[in-house]
Amino acid sequence: MQVVGYDTPSGGLFVSDGAPDPAAPPGVATGDADRVALDPGTDLSWRLGERRCAGAVHEDGHVACGNDAAPYCEDHRSTWVCARCTGTCLKAEMDCFDDHAIYVAAFAPDVFKVGVTREWRLDTRLREQGADRAIHLRTVDDGRIAREIESSIAARGLDRDAPDGGAAAPRPDADGLPDRVRVPTKIAGLGDAVDAAAWERLLDGVDYEASFEFDYGLALAERPVAETVAAGTVVGTKGRVLVLENRGTTYAVDMRDLVGYELEEGGGDRDLQSSLGAFG
């Protein structure tokens, strides 16, 4: 059985027993992709075996791949061009004509990012990223406009309302906001709260449409140890981070780091780093 994908924000792993079949026509499924729900209290007991390309998952099942590159080989690696867009469409034809929301998300304790998403999935997108707090800055007519504004904020920071009620002016002391936050940074903040003072300073004088706060139910007493492991009792998930308790220690696993691994039953015999002094 191989890990072939993961699910956010609800929390799940996709596993398949499909094996590469050189005789199968290209793109034809060789196995089923089953979802393992990562609900709190679920016990996982897997050892990680060999790792190879996870192939592709589609509605007909899992297309297994025997290439060594992991999590995906060149044939199965996909790039979402919209993530690189700054307002000039990178597709053959622009197709993002629905309303887009521009947001700023906070990750404990004091990491903030700007982003865009289709307005109807704003709450979902924030949970997918594991945001602790967020604001919905504004909604615009299409993705091109949204990406232009995102790019501007990434370069020069948020705008402050002009005191006379006129057009917004750039903050004179503002740094740009990143448009992405790496998972190790998010893991480093697990167990912390958002620095409320820093968040309020960032938003001082900024007009926005709505604010959000999220609770992922982790209730961590200490910062988890970052590991790539698939054994233990599920504490919960936060974005693509899976939190497990194993032998009295809490571990944080980037689910993408599990993709491609073969799973073997019985995961309690691996030496793992202890959480002793994790906050030290």
Sine and cosine of phi, psi and omega as CSV:
sin_phi,cos_phi,sin_psi,cos_psi,sin_omega,cos_omega
0.00,0.00,0.66,-0.75,-0.08,-1.00
-0.80,-0.59,0.62,-0.79,0.14,-0.99
-0.97,0.24,0.85,-0.53,-0.08,-1.00
-0.87,-0.49,0.06,1.00,0.04,-1.00
0.15,-0.99,0.03,-1.00,0.02,-1.00
-0.57,-0.82,0.26,-0.97,-0.10,-0.99
-0.79,-0.61,0.78,-0.62,0.14,-0.99
-0.76,-0.65,0.44,-0.90,0.05,1.00
-1.00,-0.01,-0.07,1.00,-0.09,-1.00
-0.94,0.34,-0.39,0.92,0.08,-1.00
1.00,0.00,0.97,-0.24,0.02,-1.00
-0.19,-0.98,0.41,-0.91,0.12,-0.99
-0.91,-0.43,0.62,-0.78,0.12,-0.99
-0.98,-0.18,0.80,-0.60,-0.01,-1.00
-0.82,-0.58,0.46,-0.89,-0.04,-1.00
-0.60,-0.80,0.57,-0.82,0.10,-0.99
-0.98,-0.19,0.19,0.98,0.01,-1.00
-0.93,0.37,0.59,-0.80,0.01,-1.00
-0.87,-0.49,0.53,-0.85,0.03,-1.00
-0.84,0.54,0.70,-0.71,0.00,-1.00
-0.78,-0.63,0.98,-0.21,-0.04,-1.00
-0.87,0.50,-0.36,0.93,-0.03,-1.00
-1.00,0.08,-0.21,0.98,-0.03,-1.00
-0.97,0.24,0.64,-0.77,0.07,-1.00
-0.87,0.50,0.50,-0.87,0.00,-1.00
-0.83,0.56,0.71,-0.71,0.07,-1.00
0.99,0.13,-0.01,1.00,-0.01,-1.00
-1.00,0.04,0.75,-0.66,-0.04,-1.00
-0.90,0.44,0.65,-0.76,0.05,-1.00
-0.91,-0.42,0.08,1.00,0.02,-1.00
-0.19,-0.98,0.14,-0.99,0.05,-1.00
-0.99,-0.14,0.56,-0.83,0.09,-1.00
-0.98,-0.21,0.92,-0.39,0.00,-1.00
-0.97,-0.22,0.59,-0.81,0.00,-1.00
-0.99,-0.11,0.80,-0.60,0.11,-0.99
-0.98,-0.21,0.93,-0.38,-0.02,-1.00
-0.95,0.32,0.72,-0.70,-0.01,-1.00
-0.98,-0.20,0.83,0.56,0.02,-1.00
-0.96,0.27,0.56,-0.83,0.05,-1.00
-0.80,0.60,0.70,-0.72,-0.02,-1.00
1.00,-0.07,-0.20,0.98,0.03,-1.00
-0.93,0.36,0.73,-0.69,0.03,-1.00
-0.99,-0.11,0.80,-0.59,0.09,-1.00
-0.94,-0.34,0.65,-0.76,-0.02,-1.00
-0.61,-0.79,0.93,0.37,-0.03,-1.00
-0.84,-0.54,0.63,-0.78,0.23,-0.97
-1.00,-0.10,0.52,-0.85,0.04,-1.00
-1.00,-0.02,0.82,-0.58,0.01,-1.00
-0.99,-0.16,-0.69,-0.73,0.02,-1.00
-0.94,0.33,0.44,-0.90,0.03,-1.00
-0.86,-0.51,0.70,-0.71,0.03,-1.00
-0.53,-0.85,-0.03,-1.00,0.00,-1.00
-0.85,0.53,0.68,-0.73,-0.01,-1.00
-0.99,0.14,-0.04,1.00,0.02,-1.00
0.94,0.34,-0.67,-0.75,-0.05,-1.00
-0.61,-0.79,0.57,-0.82,0.06,-1.00
-0.90,-0.44,0.78,-0.62,0.11,-0.99
-0.64,-0.77,-0.06,-1.00,-0.16,-0.99
-0.89,0.45,-0.36,0.93,0.00,-1.00
-1.00,0.01,-0.13,0.99,0.00,-1.00
0.70,-0.72,-0.42,-0.91,-0.08,-1.00
-0.93,-0.36,0.78,-0.62,0.11,-0.99
-1.00,-0.09,0.97,-0.25,-0.05,-1.00
-0.97,0.24,0.45,-0.89,-0.02,-1.00
-0.70,-0.72,0.66,-0.75,-0.02,-1.00
-0.99,-0.12,0.05,1.00,-0.03,-1.00
-0.94,0.34,0.53,-0.85,-0.09,-1.00
-0.95,0.30,-0.50,0.86,-0.09,-1.00
-0.87,0.50,0.73,-0.69,-0.05,-1.00
-0.69,-0.72,0.52,-0.85,0.06,1.00
-0.97,0.24,-0.28,0.96,0.01,-1.00
-0.65,-0.76,0.61,-0.79,0.09,-1.00
-0.99,0.12,0.02,-1.00,-0.03,-1.00
-0.87,0.49,-0.54,0.84,-0.03,-1.00
-0.95,0.32,-0.43,0.90,-0.10,-0.99
-0.88,-0.47,0.07,1.00,0.06,-1.00
-0.99,0.14,0.77,-0.64,0.00,-1.00
-0.88,-0.48,0.53,-0.85,0.02,-1.00
-0.85,-0.53,0.81,-0.58,0.03,-1.00
-1.00,0.07,0.97,-0.23,-0.12,-0.99
-0.90,0.43,-0.45,0.89,-0.03,-1.00
-0.89,0.45,-0.44,0.90,0.01,-1.00
-0.92,0.39,-0.37,0.93,-0.01,-1.00
-0.99,-0.17,-0.04,1.00,-0.07,-1.00
-0.95,0.33,0.66,-0.75,0.10,-1.00
-0.84,-0.54,0.32,0.95,0.01,-1.00
0.86,-0.51,-0.30,0.95,0.10,-0.99
-0.98,-0.22,0.92,-0.40,-0.14,-0.99
-0.88,0.47,0.72,-0.69,-0.01,-1.00
-0.99,-0.15,0.04,1.00,0.04,-1.00
-1.00,-0.07,0.24,-0.97,0.05,-1.00
-0.90,0.45,-0.53,0.85,0.02,-1.00
-0.55,-0.84,0.78,-0.63,0.00,-1.00
-0.89,0.45,0.71,-0.70,-0.04,-1.00
-0.71,-0.71,0.27,0.96,-0.06,-1.00
-0.97,-0.23,0.92,0.40,-0.13,-0.99
-0.99,-0.11,0.02,1.00,0.04,-1.00
-1.00,0.05,0.19,-0.98,-0.04,-1.00
-0.89,0.45,0.69,-0.73,0.02,-1.00
-0.87,-0.50,0.64,-0.77,0.05,-1.00
-0.98,-0.18,0.66,-0.75,0.13,-0.99
-0.97,-0.25,0.75,-0.66,-0.09,-1.00
-0.70,-0.71,0.28,-0.96,0.19,-0.98
-0.82,-0.57,0.78,-0.62,-0.04,-1.00
-0.92,-0.40,0.54,-0.84,0.03,-1.00
-0.91,-0.42,0.69,-0.72,0.06,-1.00
-0.83,-0.56,0.79,-0.61,-0.07,-1.00
-0.85,0.53,0.60,-0.80,-0.06,1.00
-1.00,0.03,-0.49,0.87,-0.14,-0.99
-0.48,-0.88,0.67,0.74,0.05,-1.00
-0.94,-0.35,0.80,-0.60,-0.08,-1.00
-0.80,-0.61,0.59,-0.81,0.00,-1.00
-0.63,-0.77,0.42,-0.91,0.12,-0.99
-0.98,-0.20,0.50,-0.87,0.03,-1.00
-0.35,-0.94,0.16,-0.99,0.06,-1.00
-0.71,-0.70,0.43,-0.90,0.09,-1.00
-0.33,-0.94,0.25,-0.97,0.12,-0.99
-0.88,0.48,0.68,-0.73,-0.16,-0.99
-0.84,0.54,-0.63,0.77,-0.11,-0.99
-0.92,0.38,-0.31,0.95,-0.02,-1.00
-0.91,-0.41,0.40,0.92,-0.05,-1.00
-0.86,0.51,-0.78,0.63,-0.02,-1.00
-0.86,0.52,-0.69,0.73,0.01,-1.00
-0.88,0.47,-0.70,0.72,-0.03,-1.00
-0.89,0.46,-0.65,0.76,0.01,-1.00
-0.90,0.43,-0.65,0.76,0.03,-1.00
-0.93,0.36,-0.58,0.81,0.06,-1.00
-0.85,0.53,-0.60,0.80,-0.03,-1.00
-0.99,0.10,-0.20,0.98,-0.04,-1.00
0.97,0.25,0.52,0.85,0.00,-1.00
-0.92,0.38,0.59,-0.81,0.07,-1.00
-1.00,0.00,-0.64,0.77,0.08,-1.00
-0.65,-0.76,0.26,-0.96,0.04,-1.00
-0.25,-0.97,0.33,-0.94,0.20,-0.98
-0.79,-0.61,0.56,-0.83,0.15,-0.99
-1.00,-0.06,0.96,-0.28,-0.06,-1.00
-0.92,0.39,-0.84,0.54,-0.05,-1.00
-0.22,-0.98,0.24,-0.97,0.07,-1.00
-0.90,-0.44,0.66,-0.75,0.02,-1.00
-0.80,-0.60,0.14,-0.99,-0.21,-0.98
-0.96,0.28,-0.47,0.88,-0.05,-1.00
-0.42,-0.91,0.11,-0.99,-0.06,-1.00
-0.93,0.37,-0.52,0.85,-0.01,-1.00
-0.88,0.47,-0.75,0.66,0.00,-1.00
-0.89,0.46,-0.68,0.73,-0.02,-1.00
-0.87,0.49,-0.69,0.72,-0.02,-1.00
-0.92,0.38,-0.56,0.83,0.06,-1.00
-0.89,0.46,-0.70,0.72,0.00,-1.00
-0.92,0.38,-0.67,0.74,0.05,-1.00
-0.85,0.53,-0.70,0.72,0.00,-1.00
-0.89,0.45,-0.63,0.78,0.02,-1.00
-0.91,0.42,-0.69,0.72,0.00,-1.00
-0.92,0.40,-0.62,0.79,0.04,-1.00
-0.88,0.48,-0.54,0.84,-0.05,-1.00
-1.00,0.10,-0.62,0.78,-0.17,-0.99
-0.77,-0.63,0.00,1.00,0.04,-1.00
1.00,-0.02,-0.02,-1.00,-0.02,-1.00
-0.96,0.28,0.36,-0.93,0.05,-1.00
-1.00,-0.08,0.51,-0.86,0.05,-1.00
-0.95,-0.31,0.68,-0.73,0.04,-1.00
-0.88,0.48,0.72,-0.70,0.05,-1.00
-0.91,0.41,0.68,-0.73,-0.08,-1.00
-0.89,0.46,-0.41,0.91,-0.03,-1.00
-1.00,-0.04,0.16,0.99,0.02,-1.00
0.99,0.14,0.09,1.00,0.02,-1.00
-0.99,0.14,-0.40,-0.92,-0.05,-1.00
-0.92,0.40,0.53,-0.85,0.02,-1.00
-0.91,0.42,0.56,-0.83,0.01,-1.00
-0.86,-0.51,0.52,-0.85,0.02,-1.00
-0.91,0.42,0.58,-0.82,0.07,-1.00
-0.89,0.45,0.78,-0.62,-0.02,-1.00
-0.93,0.36,-0.41,0.91,-0.06,-1.00
-0.94,-0.33,0.24,0.97,-0.14,-0.99
-1.00,0.06,0.64,-0.76,0.21,-0.98
-1.00,-0.07,0.35,-0.94,0.07,-1.00
-0.92,0.40,0.40,-0.92,0.07,-1.00
-0.98,-0.20,0.69,-0.72,0.05,-1.00
-0.91,0.41,0.42,-0.91,0.05,-1.00
-0.97,-0.26,0.19,0.98,0.09,-1.00
-0.39,-0.92,0.47,-0.88,0.05,-1.00
-0.76,-0.66,0.79,-0.61,-0.05,-1.00
-0.96,0.28,0.49,-0.87,-0.03,-1.00
-0.87,0.50,-0.66,0.75,0.04,-1.00
-0.84,0.54,-0.56,0.83,0.06,-1.00
-0.91,0.41,-0.65,0.76,0.03,-1.00
-0.91,0.41,-0.65,0.76,0.02,-1.00
-0.90,0.45,-0.62,0.78,0.00,-1.00
-0.89,0.46,-0.40,0.92,-0.01,-1.00
-1.00,-0.09,-0.03,1.00,0.00,-1.00
-0.88,0.47,0.70,-0.71,-0.04,-1.00
1.00,-0.02,-0.23,0.97,0.05,-1.00
-1.00,-0.10,0.30,-0.95,0.14,-0.99
-0.97,-0.22,0.38,-0.93,0.07,-1.00
-0.91,0.41,0.70,-0.72,0.09,-1.00
-0.93,0.38,0.99,-0.16,-0.11,-0.99
-0.87,0.48,-0.61,0.79,-0.02,-1.00
-0.91,0.42,-0.67,0.74,0.01,-1.00
-0.91,0.41,-0.63,0.78,0.02,-1.00
-0.90,0.44,-0.69,0.73,0.00,-1.00
-0.92,0.39,-0.60,0.80,0.05,-1.00
-0.89,0.45,-0.66,0.75,-0.01,-1.00
-0.88,0.48,-0.62,0.79,-0.09,-1.00
-1.00,-0.05,-0.02,1.00,-0.04,-1.00
-0.85,0.53,0.85,-0.52,0.03,-1.00
0.98,0.19,0.09,1.00,-0.03,-1.00
-0.99,-0.12,0.79,-0.62,0.03,-1.00
-1.00,0.04,0.71,-0.70,0.02,-1.00
-0.53,-0.85,0.25,-0.97,-0.14,-0.99
-1.00,-0.02,-0.56,0.83,-0.06,-1.00
-0.35,-0.94,0.36,-0.93,0.05,-1.00
-0.80,-0.60,0.39,-0.92,-0.06,-1.00
-0.69,-0.73,0.54,-0.84,0.22,-0.98
-0.71,-0.71,0.65,-0.76,-0.08,-1.00
-0.83,-0.56,0.61,-0.79,0.08,-1.00
-0.81,-0.59,0.88,-0.47,-0.06,-1.00
-1.00,-0.08,0.08,1.00,0.09,-1.00
0.94,0.34,0.39,0.92,-0.06,-1.00
-0.99,0.16,-0.57,0.82,0.05,-1.00
0.72,0.69,0.83,0.56,-0.08,-1.00
-0.99,0.12,0.73,-0.69,0.05,-1.00
-1.00,0.01,-0.29,0.96,0.01,-1.00
-0.49,-0.87,0.31,-0.95,0.00,-1.00
-0.95,0.31,0.79,-0.61,0.01,-1.00
-0.91,0.42,0.42,-0.91,0.08,-1.00
-1.00,0.09,0.77,-0.64,0.03,-1.00
-0.96,0.29,0.85,-0.53,-0.01,-1.00
-0.52,-0.85,0.35,-0.94,0.18,-0.98
-0.94,-0.33,0.99,-0.17,-0.15,-0.99
-0.51,-0.86,0.47,-0.88,-0.01,-1.00
-0.75,-0.67,0.63,0.78,0.01,-1.00
-0.69,-0.72,0.72,-0.69,0.03,-1.00
0.65,-0.76,-0.06,-1.00,0.03,-1.00
-0.99,-0.14,0.77,-0.64,-0.04,-1.00
-0.93,0.37,0.84,-0.55,0.14,-0.99
-1.00,0.09,-0.64,0.77,0.02,-1.00
0.31,-0.95,-0.08,-1.00,0.07,-1.00
-0.76,-0.65,0.47,-0.88,0.05,-1.00
-0.64,-0.77,0.97,-0.23,-0.17,-0.99
0.90,0.43,-0.76,-0.65,0.01,-1.00
-0.99,-0.12,0.25,0.97,0.05,-1.00
-1.00,-0.08,0.83,-0.55,0.07,-1.00
-0.99,-0.17,0.79,-0.62,0.01,-1.00
-0.95,-0.30,0.82,-0.57,-0.04,-1.00
-0.83,-0.55,0.53,-0.85,0.15,-0.99
-0.94,-0.35,0.79,-0.61,-0.04,-1.00
-0.61,-0.79,0.90,-0.43,0.04,-1.00
0.83,0.56,0.66,0.76,0.08,-1.00
1.00,0.10,0.01,1.00,0.03,-1.00
-0.89,-0.46,0.60,-0.80,0.01,-1.00
-0.98,-0.18,0.73,-0.69,-0.04,-1.00
-0.86,-0.51,0.56,-0.83,0.07,-1.00
-0.92,-0.40,0.83,-0.56,-0.10,-1.00
-0.86,-0.50,0.82,-0.58,0.16,-0.99
-0.97,0.26,0.92,-0.39,-0.09,-1.00
-0.87,0.49,-0.45,0.89,0.05,-1.00
-0.91,0.42,-0.47,0.88,0.02,-1.00
-0.95,0.31,-0.21,0.98,0.06,-1.00
-1.00,0.02,-0.36,0.93,-0.10,-0.99
-0.90,0.43,0.77,-0.64,0.00,-1.00
0.98,-0.22,-0.31,0.95,-0.03,-1.00
-0.97,0.25,0.65,-0.76,0.24,-0.97
-0.97,0.23,0.65,-0.76,-0.03,-1.00
-0.95,-0.31,0.71,-0.70,0.06,-1.00
-0.85,-0.52,0.65,-0.76,-0.02,-1.00
-0.89,0.45,0.65,-0.76,0.04,-1.00
1.00,-0.08,0.99,-0.17,-0.08,-1.00
-0.84,-0.55,0.36,0.93,-0.10,-1.00
-0.99,-0.13,0.12,0.99,-0.11,-0.99
-0.95,-0.33,0.16,0.99,-0.02,-1.00
-1.00,-0.01,0.67,-0.74,0.08,-1.00
-0.96,0.29,0.82,-0.58,-0.02,-1.00
-0.85,-0.53,0.48,-0.88,0.05,-1.00
-0.92,0.40,0.70,-0.72,0.02,-1.00
-0.98,0.20,0.39,-0.92,0.04,-1.00
-1.00,0.07,0.04,1.00,-0.04,-1.00
-0.82,0.58,0.88,-0.48,0.04,-1.00
0.97,0.23,0.39,0.92,-0.05,-1.00
-0.87,0.49,-0.45,0.89,0.02,-1.00
-1.00,-0.06,-0.05,1.00,-0.08,-1.00
-0.97,0.25,0.00,0.00,0.00,0.00
